[in-house]
Amino acid sequence: MRIFRKEKTITHFSANMKPVHTIELGETVIIETHDCYGGQITDESVLRPDIDLSVMNLATGPFYVNELKAGDVLAIEILDIELEQSGVMVMSQGLGVLGDLVDKPTTKIIPIKDGQILFGDGLVFPATPMIGVIGVAPSEGSVHCAVPGDHGGNMDTKDIGIGSKIYFPVFQDGGLFALGDLHASMGDGEMDGTGVEIGGKIKLKVTKKEDSQLIAPVVETKDAFMFISSAKTLEAAIRRGARIVVDHLQRELSLEFGEAYRLLSMLCDLKISQIVNQLVTVRVAVPKELFR
């Protein structure tokens, strides 16, 4: 099995970016990633105002997938995530939903041991590793890795973890996917602006989803398909996500709009992924039982 180190990274997902690695459809690989700060925070004396935010959310890659063409659907199965021995959470004025109440910046280094997060003050929690940034080359232009979109990017969706599979519409030949920004744990919303930011290694398998149509990423978990939507406002993200799901239900189940809209409200769950990035991200969870 091939292992790809974190030396080659991108700061932007671009329609014109060049691949640094090539992998095969069906191949299983291990990819090493930085934390979202690119390793700039080495101890608790380093504060958020001290670091270079232009290189936030570095993503390892891009990877060209042989035999993958524009118009295809790329499937990435997350087989395992190995975390480093410590993560970091910063706090700074203006960061997160209560950032106006923060009086000074602080940094907290959080040890990770035997799958447990040693938060301090006797508080210990199980690690729930997830990938914050994962995406493909967009259809046009260039998007910073800190920004989400239909290409993926910084979706900060906690369901993108071990055992899940994520599907992307492919806009450029080879897909050109990249990933990074691991979290040892992160709650829906990422409300103070960070999870437990950490580096690590991701074991994944790359395949192609046949006979499928997508315009934005979808995460598959044990019980549901989660349709991802990002927009400038929460209202806009919700509306777009709902429309994507209704259109999908109409197409896959041969339903009229009204019947698909009823199923959306009857069986599907709206979940907030993050509300602290340049664009906010939501997901609409569609139970798998709908497609049996």
C-alpha positions as CSV (number, residue, x, y, z in Angstrom):
1,M,0.0,0.0,0.0
2,R,1.3,3.4,-1.0
3,I,1.8,6.2,1.6
4,F,1.7,9.8,0.5
5,R,3.4,12.3,2.9
6,K,2.2,15.8,3.6
7,E,5.0,17.7,1.9
8,K,3.0,18.5,-1.2
9,T,-0.1,20.6,-0.4
10,I,-2.4,23.2,-1.9
11,T,-3.9,26.3,-0.4
12,H,-6.6,26.6,-3.2
13,F,-8.8,24.1,-5.1
14,S,-8.3,25.4,-8.7
15,A,-9.7,24.3,-12.0
16,N,-6.2,24.6,-13.5
17,M,-4.2,23.0,-10.7
18,K,-1.7,20.3,-11.7
19,P,-1.6,16.9,-10.0
20,V,1.3,15.9,-7.8
21,H,0.4,12.3,-7.4
22,T,-1.5,9.7,-9.6
23,I,-3.5,6.8,-8.2
24,E,-5.7,4.1,-9.7
25,L,-9.4,3.5,-9.5
26,G,-9.9,0.8,-6.8
27,E,-6.6,1.6,-5.1
28,T,-6.3,1.9,-1.3
29,V,-3.8,4.4,-0.1
30,I,-2.7,6.3,3.1
31,I,-2.5,10.1,3.0
32,E,-0.8,12.2,5.6
33,T,-2.2,15.6,6.5
34,H,-1.3,18.7,8.4
35,D,-3.5,20.3,11.0
36,C,-5.5,23.3,9.8
37,Y,-2.7,25.6,10.9
38,G,0.0,23.8,8.9
39,G,1.9,23.0,12.1
40,Q,2.4,26.7,13.0
41,I,1.2,26.3,16.6
42,T,3.9,24.4,18.4
43,D,2.9,25.3,22.0
44,E,0.4,27.3,24.0
45,S,2.5,30.5,23.6
46,V,1.6,30.7,19.9
47,L,-1.7,32.5,19.5
48,R,-4.0,32.8,16.5
49,P,-3.0,36.4,15.8
50,D,0.6,35.2,15.5
51,I,0.1,32.8,12.6
52,D,-0.2,33.1,8.9
53,L,-3.9,32.6,8.1
54,S,-3.3,32.6,4.3
55,V,-2.0,29.0,4.6
56,M,-4.9,27.8,6.7
57,N,-6.5,24.4,5.9
58,L,-3.6,23.1,3.8
59,A,-4.8,20.0,1.8
60,T,-2.5,17.2,0.8
61,G,-2.6,16.7,-3.0
62,P,-3.9,17.1,-5.6
63,F,-4.3,13.4,-6.7
64,Y,-5.1,12.5,-10.3
65,V,-7.3,9.3,-10.5
66,N,-6.6,7.4,-13.7
67,E,-9.7,6.6,-15.8
68,L,-11.8,9.2,-14.0
69,K,-13.3,11.8,-16.4
70,A,-15.2,15.0,-16.1
71,G,-18.9,14.2,-15.6
72,D,-18.2,11.1,-13.5
73,V,-18.9,10.7,-9.8
74,L,-15.8,10.1,-7.6
75,A,-16.4,7.9,-4.5
76,I,-13.9,8.1,-1.6
77,E,-14.3,5.5,1.2
78,I,-12.7,6.5,4.6
79,L,-11.3,3.3,6.0
80,D,-9.3,4.6,8.9
81,I,-8.0,7.8,10.5
82,E,-4.8,7.7,12.6
83,L,-4.5,10.9,14.7
84,E,-1.3,12.5,16.0
85,Q,-0.6,12.6,19.7
86,S,-2.1,16.1,20.4
87,G,-4.5,18.6,18.9
88,V,-5.0,22.3,19.4
89,M,-7.9,24.6,20.0
90,V,-7.5,28.4,19.7
91,M,-9.7,31.2,21.0
92,S,-9.5,34.7,19.7
93,Q,-11.5,37.9,19.6
94,G,-14.2,37.7,16.9
95,L,-13.8,34.0,16.3
96,G,-17.0,31.9,16.4
97,V,-20.6,32.8,17.4
98,L,-19.5,34.3,20.8
99,G,-16.3,35.8,19.6
100,D,-17.4,39.3,20.8
101,L,-17.2,38.0,24.4
102,V,-13.6,36.8,24.1
103,D,-11.3,39.2,25.9
104,K,-7.9,37.9,24.7
105,P,-6.5,35.1,22.5
106,T,-5.5,31.8,24.1
107,T,-4.3,28.5,22.8
108,K,-5.0,25.1,24.4
109,I,-2.9,22.0,23.5
110,I,-5.0,18.8,24.0
111,P,-3.3,15.4,24.3
112,I,-4.8,12.4,22.5
113,K,-4.0,9.0,24.1
114,D,-5.4,5.5,23.3
115,G,-8.3,7.0,21.4
116,Q,-9.2,9.4,24.2
117,I,-9.2,13.2,24.3
118,L,-7.6,14.4,27.5
119,F,-9.3,17.8,27.7
120,G,-8.1,18.6,31.3
121,D,-9.8,19.1,34.7
122,G,-10.6,15.4,34.7
123,L,-12.6,15.6,31.5
124,V,-11.9,12.7,29.1
125,F,-13.9,12.1,25.9
126,P,-13.6,9.5,23.1
127,A,-12.0,10.8,19.9
128,T,-14.3,10.9,16.9
129,P,-11.9,11.6,14.0
130,M,-13.3,13.4,11.0
131,I,-12.0,15.2,7.9
132,G,-12.7,19.0,7.6
133,V,-11.4,19.6,4.2
134,I,-11.8,17.2,1.3
135,G,-12.7,18.1,-2.3
136,V,-12.0,18.0,-6.0
137,A,-11.0,20.6,-8.6
138,P,-13.9,23.0,-9.2
139,S,-15.6,23.6,-12.6
140,E,-13.9,27.0,-12.9
141,G,-11.8,29.5,-11.0
142,S,-10.0,29.0,-7.7
143,V,-11.4,28.5,-4.2
144,H,-9.3,28.8,-1.0
145,C,-9.2,25.5,1.0
146,A,-10.9,27.3,3.9
147,V,-14.0,27.8,1.8
148,P,-16.7,25.1,1.0
149,G,-18.6,24.7,-2.2
150,D,-20.0,22.2,-4.7
151,H,-16.5,20.9,-5.2
152,G,-16.2,20.1,-1.5
153,G,-13.5,22.0,0.3
154,N,-13.9,23.1,3.9
155,M,-17.3,21.5,4.6
156,D,-16.5,20.7,8.3
157,T,-19.1,17.9,8.3
158,K,-18.5,15.6,11.2
159,D,-20.0,12.6,9.3
160,I,-17.0,12.5,7.0
161,G,-15.2,10.0,9.3
162,I,-14.2,6.4,9.6
163,G,-16.6,4.1,7.8
164,S,-18.3,6.8,5.7
165,K,-18.1,7.3,1.9
166,I,-18.2,10.7,0.2
167,Y,-19.2,11.2,-3.4
168,F,-18.1,14.2,-5.6
169,P,-19.2,15.4,-9.0
170,V,-16.1,15.4,-11.1
171,F,-15.5,18.7,-12.9
172,Q,-12.0,18.0,-14.3
173,D,-10.4,14.8,-15.7
174,G,-8.8,12.9,-12.9
175,G,-10.8,14.6,-10.3
176,L,-7.8,16.2,-8.7
177,F,-8.8,15.6,-5.1
178,A,-7.0,16.8,-2.0
179,L,-7.8,16.6,1.7
180,G,-6.7,17.8,5.2
181,D,-7.9,19.7,8.3
182,L,-8.5,16.6,10.5
183,H,-10.4,17.0,13.8
184,A,-10.2,14.6,16.8
185,S,-13.7,15.9,17.6
186,M,-16.0,18.6,16.4
187,G,-19.6,19.4,17.2
188,D,-22.2,20.4,14.6
189,G,-21.8,24.1,13.9
190,E,-18.2,24.3,15.0
191,M,-19.5,27.2,17.1
192,D,-16.3,28.6,18.6
193,G,-14.6,28.4,15.2
194,T,-12.5,25.3,15.8
195,G,-12.7,21.6,16.5
196,V,-9.8,19.7,18.1
197,E,-7.5,20.6,15.2
198,I,-4.9,17.9,14.5
199,G,-2.8,16.2,11.9
200,G,-2.8,12.5,11.0
201,K,-3.0,9.8,8.4
202,I,-6.1,8.8,6.4
203,K,-6.5,5.4,4.9
204,L,-9.0,5.6,2.0
205,K,-10.1,3.7,-1.1
206,V,-11.0,5.5,-4.4
207,T,-13.6,4.2,-6.8
208,K,-16.1,5.6,-9.3
209,K,-19.9,5.6,-8.8
210,E,-21.6,4.3,-12.0
211,D,-24.8,5.7,-13.4
212,S,-25.1,8.5,-10.9
213,Q,-25.7,12.3,-11.2
214,L,-24.5,14.8,-8.7
215,I,-24.1,18.6,-8.6
216,A,-22.7,18.8,-5.0
217,P,-21.1,16.3,-2.5
218,V,-23.0,13.5,-0.8
219,V,-21.8,11.7,2.3
220,E,-23.0,8.1,2.8
221,T,-23.2,6.8,6.4
222,K,-24.5,3.5,7.7
223,D,-28.1,4.8,7.7
224,A,-28.3,7.8,5.4
225,F,-27.2,9.8,2.4
226,M,-26.3,13.3,3.4
227,F,-26.6,15.9,0.7
228,I,-24.2,18.9,1.3
229,S,-25.1,22.5,0.6
230,S,-23.0,25.6,1.2
231,A,-24.1,29.2,0.8
232,K,-23.6,32.8,2.1
233,T,-26.5,32.5,4.6
234,L,-28.0,29.7,6.5
235,E,-31.4,30.3,4.9
236,A,-29.8,30.0,1.4
237,A,-27.9,26.9,2.2
238,I,-31.0,25.2,3.6
239,R,-33.2,26.2,0.6
240,R,-30.5,24.9,-1.8
241,G,-30.0,21.7,0.1
242,A,-33.7,21.0,0.2
243,R,-34.1,21.7,-3.5
244,I,-31.2,19.3,-4.3
245,V,-32.8,16.5,-2.3
246,V,-36.3,17.0,-3.8
247,D,-34.9,17.0,-7.3
248,H,-32.9,13.8,-6.5
249,L,-36.0,12.1,-5.1
250,Q,-38.0,13.1,-8.1
251,R,-35.4,11.7,-10.4
252,E,-34.6,8.5,-8.5
253,L,-38.1,7.5,-7.5
254,S,-40.0,9.0,-10.5
255,L,-42.1,11.3,-8.3
256,E,-43.9,14.5,-8.8
257,F,-42.6,17.6,-7.0
258,G,-45.3,17.5,-4.4
259,E,-44.8,13.9,-3.4
260,A,-41.0,14.4,-3.2
261,Y,-41.5,17.5,-1.1
262,R,-43.7,15.6,1.4
263,L,-41.0,12.9,1.7
264,L,-38.4,15.6,2.4
265,S,-40.4,16.9,5.4
266,M,-41.7,13.5,6.6
267,L,-38.4,11.5,6.6
268,C,-35.4,13.7,6.0
269,D,-33.4,15.6,8.7
270,L,-31.7,19.0,8.3
271,K,-28.4,19.1,10.1
272,I,-26.0,22.1,10.4
273,S,-22.4,21.3,9.6
274,Q,-20.7,24.6,10.2
275,I,-21.7,28.3,10.5
276,V,-18.3,29.9,11.0
277,N,-16.6,29.8,7.6
278,Q,-17.0,32.3,4.7
279,L,-19.9,30.2,3.5
280,V,-22.0,28.2,5.9
281,T,-22.7,24.5,5.3
282,V,-25.7,22.3,6.0
283,R,-26.6,18.7,5.1
284,V,-29.9,17.1,4.5
285,A,-29.9,13.4,5.7
286,V,-32.0,11.1,3.5
287,P,-32.6,7.7,5.1
288,K,-31.5,4.8,3.0
289,E,-34.8,3.1,3.4
290,L,-36.2,5.6,0.8
291,F,-34.1,4.0,-1.9
292,R,-34.6,0.3,-1.2
